[in-house]
């Protein structure tokens, strides 16, 4: 594909320049309907997510949903004079790889925003790279509160470190307590054993759950850790068995949570595993098999399939023919991409891109507000979503079934 450059913005080159295209031929994803249509400025939206490995089911849902949003923007001529393209990078769910691909996207001057990441631990390495280039990042999936509110958020001292970072999913400061309230009030459990995978997301989620559960009068009868790539969970299962726990609360993701649940049940520990959005995937049930029955997971927002606002998204995703499902974060990825598109819309006029486009797009993001797939999309002073709706799901009949949806207050 050959691009002819119309404009090269001045120094510093690492932050400013944009490649503009007279005619853009689509890649294997773009050729589903976003071929070039005349002299349009190509604006790229980067995606950083795990596109391979154990968490690829979630990552591919993020990528495809971002791609769909870009296609719809092009079809609607949402930003006159602009053609959106998606530049997707595989972070492999590894922080060092995330840092590398973030640097690669920074070097592509056509990139004005990035959707991602999935993992909070990867976000920690990506944030400073994009911030140094004034490049906007909107995550559809990160839930660790420190990413927006600083390391001392739990102590009441909130400080935003990266004003280039936003997210469309609510945080574990809400998700953990929501899960704890459900366990206390709905399941009536008073004794819980907690396990986390030592990663930023898992440890943080287990922490906020624990604090709220204790406030509710519950007793944490034991706490253990595992490694994300563990295969044998016998040591922690033995601890659970001796503890008298009524359930295990797991902070982490499905590649470890599912075999933990399966091995627990096979060893006679017939209690549910309860977790957060990191285990809310069809792959959890595929891996755990029949042992998943009765397990619970919280996830951000209301069930996509039940939202009137999401009907068009679901239909369009199906019609687009993506081979992978949109999974837990698809709708949030679509809204994250659309939020970037709206910020670009406020900055780029008739295809003309200002010299400081990245900085202007980031500033514009703070004021973006629209009715999205997941509901009202807007951000607070920390870059967090104002949408605080969550859902508790239960595995029933071999599938995740919503059992309670509410706005957390």
C-alpha positions as CSV (number, residue, x, y, z in Angstrom):
1,X,0.0,0.0,0.0
2,X,1.5,3.3,-1.1
3,X,0.7,6.5,0.8
4,X,1.4,10.0,-0.5
5,X,2.1,12.5,2.2
6,X,0.4,15.9,2.0
7,X,1.4,17.4,5.3
8,X,4.3,16.8,7.6
9,X,4.0,18.7,10.9
10,X,7.0,20.4,12.4
11,X,9.3,19.4,15.2
12,X,9.2,17.6,17.5
13,X,8.6,14.8,14.9
14,X,8.0,12.1,17.6
15,X,4.8,13.8,18.7
16,X,3.4,15.8,15.9
17,X,3.5,14.5,12.4
18,X,0.5,12.9,10.6
19,X,0.6,10.8,7.5
20,X,-2.2,11.8,5.2
21,X,-3.4,9.6,2.4
22,X,-4.9,10.3,-1.1
23,X,-6.2,6.8,-1.4
24,X,-6.2,4.1,1.3
25,X,-6.5,0.5,0.4
26,X,-7.8,-1.7,3.2
27,X,-5.9,-4.3,5.1
28,X,-7.6,-7.7,5.7
29,X,-9.8,-6.1,8.4
30,X,-10.4,-2.8,6.6
31,X,-11.5,-4.4,3.3
32,X,-14.9,-5.3,4.9
33,X,-16.1,-1.8,3.9
34,X,-13.6,1.0,4.6
35,X,-11.7,1.3,1.4
36,X,-10.5,4.8,0.4
37,X,-13.1,7.2,-1.0
38,X,-11.2,10.1,-2.5
39,X,-8.8,12.5,-0.8
40,X,-9.3,11.8,2.9
41,X,-7.0,12.2,5.8
42,X,-6.2,8.8,7.4
43,X,-6.5,8.9,11.1
44,X,-5.6,5.7,12.9
45,X,-6.9,4.4,16.1
46,X,-4.5,2.0,17.8
47,X,-5.6,-1.1,19.8
48,X,-3.4,-2.7,22.4
49,X,-4.8,-6.0,23.7
50,X,-3.9,-9.7,23.9
51,X,-4.6,-11.0,20.4
52,X,-2.8,-14.3,21.1
53,X,-2.4,-16.6,24.2
54,X,-4.8,-17.5,27.0
55,X,-6.6,-14.1,27.1
56,X,-7.0,-13.7,23.4
57,X,-10.8,-14.4,23.5
58,X,-11.2,-11.1,25.4
59,X,-8.6,-9.3,23.4
60,X,-10.0,-10.2,20.0
61,X,-13.5,-9.1,21.1
62,X,-11.9,-5.7,21.9
63,X,-10.1,-5.4,18.6
64,X,-13.1,-6.5,16.5
65,X,-15.4,-4.0,18.3
66,X,-13.0,-1.2,17.8
67,X,-12.8,-2.1,14.1
68,X,-16.6,-2.1,13.9
69,X,-16.8,1.4,15.4
70,X,-14.2,2.7,12.9
71,X,-16.1,1.2,10.0
72,X,-19.4,2.7,11.2
73,X,-17.8,6.1,11.5
74,X,-16.5,5.9,7.9
75,X,-19.9,4.7,6.6
76,X,-21.7,7.6,8.3
77,X,-19.0,10.1,7.4
78,X,-18.9,10.9,11.1
79,X,-15.8,13.2,10.7
80,X,-15.9,14.8,7.3
81,X,-12.6,14.5,5.4
82,X,-11.4,11.7,7.7
83,X,-11.1,8.0,7.1
84,X,-10.5,6.0,10.3
85,X,-8.3,2.9,10.3
86,X,-7.5,0.5,13.2
87,X,-3.9,-0.4,14.0
88,X,-4.1,-3.4,16.3
89,X,-1.1,-4.6,18.3
90,X,-0.8,-7.8,20.3
91,X,0.5,-7.1,23.9
92,X,0.3,-10.9,24.8
93,X,-1.0,-9.8,28.2
94,X,2.6,-9.0,29.1
95,X,3.6,-5.6,30.5
96,X,7.0,-5.4,28.7
97,X,5.3,-6.3,25.3
98,X,2.7,-3.7,26.0
99,X,5.4,-1.1,26.4
100,X,7.0,-2.1,23.2
101,X,3.8,-1.9,21.1
102,X,2.8,1.4,22.7
103,X,6.2,2.8,21.5
104,X,5.4,1.4,18.1
105,X,2.0,3.2,18.0
106,X,3.6,6.5,19.2
107,X,6.0,6.3,16.2
108,X,3.0,6.1,13.8
109,X,2.1,9.7,13.3
110,X,-1.3,8.9,12.0
111,X,-2.4,7.4,15.3
112,X,-4.5,9.9,17.3
113,X,-5.8,7.6,20.0
114,X,-5.4,4.1,21.4
115,X,-8.1,1.7,22.7
116,X,-6.7,-0.6,25.4
117,X,-5.5,-2.2,27.4
118,X,-7.2,-5.3,28.8
119,X,-4.9,-5.9,31.7
120,X,-4.3,-3.3,34.4
121,X,-0.7,-4.5,34.8
122,X,-0.1,-3.9,31.1
123,X,-1.7,-0.5,31.4
124,X,0.9,0.5,34.0
125,X,3.7,0.2,31.4
126,X,1.7,1.6,28.5
127,X,0.4,4.8,30.3
128,X,3.7,6.6,30.6
129,X,4.7,5.8,27.0
130,X,1.5,7.3,25.6
131,X,1.5,10.2,28.1
132,X,5.0,11.2,26.9
133,X,3.6,11.6,23.4
134,X,0.4,13.3,24.5
135,X,-1.4,10.3,22.9
136,X,-4.9,9.6,24.1
137,X,-5.7,6.2,25.6
138,X,-9.2,4.9,26.4
139,X,-9.4,1.5,28.0
140,X,-12.6,-0.6,27.7
141,X,-11.5,-3.1,30.4
142,X,-9.0,-1.8,33.0
143,X,-10.5,-1.7,36.4
144,X,-7.7,-1.1,38.9
145,X,-8.4,2.3,40.6
146,X,-4.8,3.4,40.8
147,X,-4.6,3.8,37.1
148,X,-6.7,7.0,37.3
149,X,-6.6,7.9,41.0
150,X,-3.0,7.1,42.0
151,X,-1.5,4.6,44.5
152,X,-3.0,6.3,47.6
153,X,-6.6,6.3,46.4
154,X,-7.7,3.8,49.0
155,X,-6.4,6.1,51.7
156,X,-8.6,8.9,50.3
157,X,-5.8,10.8,48.5
158,X,-6.7,10.7,44.8
159,X,-4.2,12.1,42.2
160,X,-4.5,11.8,38.5
161,X,-1.0,11.0,37.1
162,X,-1.8,10.7,33.3
163,X,-4.3,13.0,31.8
164,X,-4.1,11.1,28.5
165,X,-5.8,8.1,30.2
166,X,-9.5,7.4,30.3
167,X,-11.7,4.3,30.6
168,X,-15.3,3.3,29.8
169,X,-15.4,0.5,32.4
170,X,-16.0,1.2,36.0
171,X,-13.3,0.4,38.6
172,X,-12.7,-2.3,41.3
173,X,-13.3,0.4,43.9
174,X,-16.9,-0.3,43.0
175,X,-16.8,-3.9,41.6
176,X,-15.2,-5.4,44.7
177,X,-17.8,-3.9,47.1
178,X,-20.6,-4.8,44.7
179,X,-19.5,-8.4,44.8
180,X,-19.1,-8.4,48.5
181,X,-22.6,-7.0,49.1
182,X,-24.1,-9.7,46.8
183,X,-22.2,-12.4,48.7
184,X,-23.4,-11.0,52.0
185,X,-27.0,-10.0,51.2
186,X,-28.0,-12.4,48.5
187,X,-25.9,-15.6,49.1
188,X,-25.9,-15.1,52.8
189,X,-22.3,-16.3,53.1
190,X,-20.3,-15.3,56.2
191,X,-17.0,-17.2,55.6
192,X,-14.9,-16.6,52.5
193,X,-11.5,-17.8,51.4
194,X,-9.8,-15.3,49.1
195,X,-7.2,-16.1,46.3
196,X,-5.5,-13.8,43.9
197,X,-2.9,-14.2,41.1
198,X,-0.4,-11.6,42.4
199,X,-1.1,-9.3,39.4
200,X,-2.3,-5.7,39.7
201,X,-5.9,-6.4,38.7
202,X,-6.3,-9.6,40.8
203,X,-4.7,-8.3,43.9
204,X,-6.6,-5.0,43.8
205,X,-9.9,-6.7,43.2
206,X,-9.4,-9.2,46.0
207,X,-8.5,-6.3,48.3
208,X,-11.6,-4.2,47.7
209,X,-13.8,-7.2,48.0
210,X,-12.1,-8.2,51.3
211,X,-12.5,-4.7,52.8
212,X,-16.2,-4.5,52.0
213,X,-16.9,-8.1,53.1
214,X,-15.3,-7.5,56.5
215,X,-17.3,-4.2,56.8
216,X,-20.4,-6.3,56.2
217,X,-19.5,-8.5,59.1
218,X,-18.1,-11.4,57.1
219,X,-15.0,-13.4,58.0
220,X,-12.1,-14.0,55.7
221,X,-11.1,-17.5,56.9
222,X,-8.0,-17.7,54.7
223,X,-6.1,-16.0,52.0
224,X,-3.9,-17.6,49.4
225,X,-2.1,-16.8,46.1
226,X,-1.4,-18.6,42.9
227,X,0.6,-17.8,39.8
228,X,-1.3,-17.0,36.6
229,X,0.4,-19.9,34.7
230,X,-0.1,-22.5,37.5
231,X,-1.5,-25.9,36.5
232,X,-1.7,-27.6,39.9
233,X,-3.7,-25.8,42.6
234,X,-3.5,-28.5,45.2
235,X,-1.7,-26.4,47.9
236,X,-4.3,-23.7,47.9
237,X,-7.2,-26.1,47.6
238,X,-5.9,-27.9,50.7
239,X,-6.0,-24.6,52.6
240,X,-9.5,-23.9,51.4
241,X,-10.7,-27.4,52.4
242,X,-9.4,-26.9,56.0
243,X,-10.8,-23.4,56.3
244,X,-14.5,-24.1,56.4
245,X,-15.1,-21.4,53.7
246,X,-18.5,-21.3,52.0
247,X,-17.0,-19.9,48.8
248,X,-13.7,-18.9,47.3
249,X,-13.4,-15.3,46.0
250,X,-10.8,-15.2,43.2
251,X,-9.0,-12.1,42.1
252,X,-7.6,-12.7,38.6
253,X,-8.5,-14.0,35.2
254,X,-10.2,-17.1,33.8
255,X,-7.1,-19.1,32.5
256,X,-6.2,-19.9,36.2
257,X,-9.6,-19.4,37.8
258,X,-11.3,-22.1,35.7
259,X,-8.9,-25.0,36.4
260,X,-8.9,-23.9,40.1
261,X,-12.7,-24.3,40.2
262,X,-12.5,-27.6,38.3
263,X,-9.8,-29.0,40.6
264,X,-11.6,-27.8,43.7
265,X,-14.8,-29.7,42.8
266,X,-12.9,-32.8,41.7
267,X,-11.2,-32.9,45.2
268,X,-14.5,-32.7,46.9
269,X,-14.5,-29.0,47.8
270,X,-18.1,-28.4,46.5
271,X,-18.3,-24.6,47.1
272,X,-18.7,-21.9,44.4
273,X,-15.8,-19.8,43.0
274,X,-16.8,-16.1,42.8
275,X,-14.8,-13.6,40.9
276,X,-14.8,-10.4,38.9
277,X,-14.9,-9.4,35.2
278,X,-11.6,-11.2,34.6
279,X,-13.4,-14.6,34.8
280,X,-16.5,-13.5,33.0
281,X,-15.9,-15.2,29.7
282,X,-17.4,-18.2,27.8
283,X,-13.9,-19.7,27.9
284,X,-14.1,-19.9,31.7
285,X,-17.0,-22.4,31.3
286,X,-15.3,-24.2,28.5
287,X,-12.2,-24.8,30.6
288,X,-13.9,-25.6,33.9
289,X,-16.6,-27.7,32.3
290,X,-19.4,-28.9,34.6
291,X,-17.5,-27.7,37.6
292,X,-18.4,-24.1,36.7
293,X,-22.0,-24.6,37.5
294,X,-23.0,-22.4,40.3
295,X,-19.9,-20.1,40.1
296,X,-20.4,-16.4,40.0
297,X,-18.8,-13.4,38.4
298,X,-19.3,-9.6,38.5
299,X,-18.9,-7.6,35.3
300,X,-19.1,-4.0,34.4
301,X,-22.4,-2.6,33.1
302,X,-25.7,-4.2,32.3
303,X,-25.8,-7.3,30.1
304,X,-25.1,-6.2,26.5
305,X,-27.9,-8.4,25.1
306,X,-30.5,-6.8,27.3
307,X,-29.7,-3.2,26.5
308,X,-31.9,-1.5,24.0
309,X,-28.9,0.8,23.3
310,X,-26.8,-2.2,22.3
311,X,-29.2,-3.9,19.8
312,X,-27.7,-2.2,16.8
313,X,-24.2,-3.0,18.0
314,X,-25.1,-6.7,18.4
315,X,-26.7,-6.9,15.0
316,X,-23.9,-5.0,13.2
317,X,-21.3,-7.2,14.9
318,X,-23.1,-10.3,13.7
319,X,-23.5,-8.9,10.2
320,X,-19.8,-8.0,10.0
321,X,-18.9,-11.6,10.2
322,X,-16.2,-11.6,12.8
323,X,-15.3,-15.1,13.7
324,X,-14.7,-14.3,17.4
325,X,-17.5,-13.1,19.8
326,X,-17.4,-9.6,21.2
327,X,-17.1,-11.1,24.7
328,X,-17.2,-9.1,28.0
329,X,-15.7,-5.9,26.7
330,X,-16.9,-5.6,23.1
331,X,-19.5,-3.0,23.8
332,X,-17.1,-1.0,26.0
333,X,-14.5,-1.2,23.3
334,X,-17.0,0.1,20.7
335,X,-17.8,3.0,23.1
336,X,-14.1,3.6,23.8
337,X,-13.4,3.9,20.1
338,X,-16.4,6.1,19.5
339,X,-15.2,8.4,22.3
340,X,-11.9,8.8,20.5
341,X,-13.8,9.4,17.2
342,X,-15.8,12.1,18.9
343,X,-12.7,13.8,20.3
344,X,-11.1,13.7,16.8
345,X,-14.4,15.2,15.5
346,X,-14.0,18.2,17.8
347,X,-10.4,18.9,16.6
348,X,-10.2,17.9,12.9
349,X,-12.2,20.2,10.5
350,X,-12.7,19.1,6.9
351,X,-9.9,16.7,7.1
352,X,-7.4,19.4,8.3
353,X,-5.3,18.2,11.3
354,X,-3.8,20.8,13.6
355,X,0.0,20.7,14.4
356,X,-0.7,19.6,18.0
357,X,-3.5,17.2,17.1
358,X,-2.7,14.6,19.8
359,X,-2.7,17.1,22.6
360,X,-5.9,18.7,21.4
361,X,-7.6,15.3,21.0
362,X,-6.7,14.4,24.5
363,X,-8.0,17.7,25.9
364,X,-11.3,17.2,23.9
365,X,-11.8,13.8,25.3
366,X,-12.5,15.2,28.8
367,X,-15.7,16.9,27.4
368,X,-16.9,14.0,25.3
369,X,-20.5,12.9,26.2
370,X,-22.8,10.8,24.1
371,X,-25.4,8.0,24.3
372,X,-23.4,4.9,23.6
373,X,-23.9,1.2,23.3
374,X,-23.4,0.7,27.1
375,X,-25.5,3.7,28.0
376,X,-24.4,7.3,28.7
377,X,-20.7,7.7,28.0
378,X,-18.9,10.5,29.9
379,X,-15.9,10.9,32.1
380,X,-15.2,12.5,35.5
381,X,-12.2,14.6,36.5
382,X,-10.0,11.5,36.8
383,X,-10.9,10.1,33.4
384,X,-13.1,7.4,34.9
385,X,-16.5,6.6,33.4
386,X,-19.5,8.1,35.1
387,X,-21.4,4.8,34.4
388,X,-21.4,2.8,37.7
389,X,-23.8,0.0,36.7
390,X,-22.6,-3.6,37.4
391,X,-24.1,-7.1,37.0
392,X,-23.6,-10.3,38.9
393,X,-23.7,-13.4,36.8
394,X,-24.1,-17.1,37.7
395,X,-23.3,-20.1,35.6
396,X,-26.6,-21.8,35.1
397,X,-27.2,-24.6,32.5
398,X,-23.7,-24.2,31.2
399,X,-23.8,-20.4,30.5
400,X,-23.4,-17.1,32.3
401,X,-26.8,-15.9,33.4
402,X,-27.4,-12.4,34.9
403,X,-28.9,-12.5,38.3
404,X,-28.6,-8.9,39.5
405,X,-28.0,-5.6,37.8
406,X,-27.9,-2.3,39.5
407,X,-26.1,1.1,39.7
408,X,-23.7,1.0,42.6
409,X,-24.1,3.9,45.0
